[in-house]
């Protein structure tokens, strides 16, 4: 009877050791996966910081481009104003020369 109990205990111990071995392998794989995920998280954090920097640079460039695009409009407005002033001055000069001649 005692031999049977010892045999059963050894058999159960063998089964438990097999389970522990498989569990140990699973844990090792999970630890590797955990390390890989941590590395990915670190890389994602770096990418987010870089994207924020790029976005701020883009905003700065957009403001500069907008300012550059506004310059021709201002020049065109100035040219139109000058032409209107010149035409008005010319018309007034013609009218006044007709009156005083």
C-alpha positions as CSV (number, residue, x, y, z in Angstrom):
1,X,0.0,0.0,0.0
2,X,2.8,2.4,0.9
3,X,4.6,1.5,-2.3
4,X,1.4,2.5,-4.2
5,X,1.2,5.8,-2.5
6,X,4.8,6.5,-3.2
7,X,4.4,5.6,-6.8
8,X,1.4,7.8,-7.1
9,X,3.3,10.6,-5.4
10,X,6.2,10.2,-7.8
11,X,3.8,10.2,-10.8
12,X,2.1,13.3,-9.5
13,X,5.4,15.0,-8.9
14,X,6.5,14.2,-12.4
15,X,3.3,15.7,-13.8
16,X,3.8,18.8,-11.6
17,X,7.4,19.1,-12.8
18,X,6.2,18.9,-16.4
19,X,3.6,21.6,-15.7
20,X,6.2,23.8,-14.0
21,X,8.6,23.4,-16.9
22,X,5.9,24.4,-19.4
23,X,4.9,27.3,-17.1
24,X,8.5,28.4,-16.8
25,X,8.9,28.4,-20.6
26,X,5.7,30.4,-20.9
27,X,6.9,32.9,-18.4
28,X,10.2,33.3,-20.2
29,X,8.3,34.0,-23.5
30,X,6.1,36.4,-21.7
31,X,9.1,38.2,-20.2
32,X,10.6,38.5,-23.7
33,X,7.3,39.9,-25.0
34,X,7.1,42.3,-22.1
35,X,10.6,43.6,-22.8
36,X,9.7,44.0,-26.5
37,X,6.6,45.9,-25.6
38,X,8.5,48.2,-23.3
39,X,11.0,48.9,-26.1
40,X,8.1,49.7,-28.4
41,X,6.5,52.0,-25.8
42,X,9.8,53.8,-25.4
43,X,10.1,54.2,-29.2
44,X,6.5,55.4,-29.4
45,X,7.1,58.0,-26.7
46,X,10.2,59.2,-28.7
47,X,8.1,59.4,-31.9
48,X,5.3,61.4,-30.2
49,X,7.9,63.9,-28.9
50,X,9.4,64.1,-32.4
51,X,6.0,64.6,-34.0
52,X,5.2,67.4,-31.5
53,X,8.4,69.1,-32.5
54,X,7.6,68.6,-36.2
55,X,4.1,70.0,-35.7
56,X,5.5,73.1,-34.0
57,X,8.0,73.6,-36.8
58,X,5.2,73.2,-39.4
59,X,3.1,75.8,-37.6
60,X,6.1,78.2,-37.7
61,X,6.6,77.5,-41.4
62,X,2.9,78.1,-42.1
63,X,3.0,81.5,-40.4
64,X,6.1,82.4,-42.4
65,X,4.6,81.2,-45.7
66,X,1.4,83.1,-45.0
67,X,3.4,86.3,-44.3
68,X,5.3,85.8,-47.6
69,X,2.0,85.2,-49.5
70,X,0.5,88.4,-48.0
71,X,3.4,90.5,-49.4
72,X,2.3,90.4,-53.1
73,X,-1.2,91.3,-52.1
74,X,0.1,94.4,-50.3
75,X,2.2,95.3,-53.2
76,X,-0.6,94.9,-55.6
77,X,-2.8,97.1,-53.4
78,X,-0.1,99.7,-53.3
79,X,0.3,99.6,-57.1
80,X,-3.4,100.0,-57.7
81,X,-3.6,102.9,-55.2
82,X,-0.6,104.6,-57.0
83,X,-2.3,104.1,-60.4
84,X,-5.6,105.5,-59.1
85,X,-3.7,108.5,-57.6
86,X,-1.8,109.1,-60.8
87,X,-4.9,108.9,-62.9
88,X,-6.8,111.2,-60.6
89,X,-3.9,113.6,-60.6
90,X,-3.6,113.4,-64.4
91,X,-7.3,114.0,-64.8
92,X,-7.3,117.0,-62.4
93,X,-4.3,118.4,-64.2
94,X,-6.0,118.1,-67.6
95,X,-9.2,119.7,-66.2
96,X,-7.3,122.6,-64.5
97,X,-5.2,123.1,-67.7
98,X,-8.4,123.3,-69.7
99,X,-9.9,125.8,-67.3
100,X,-6.8,128.1,-67.1
101,X,-5.9,128.0,-70.8
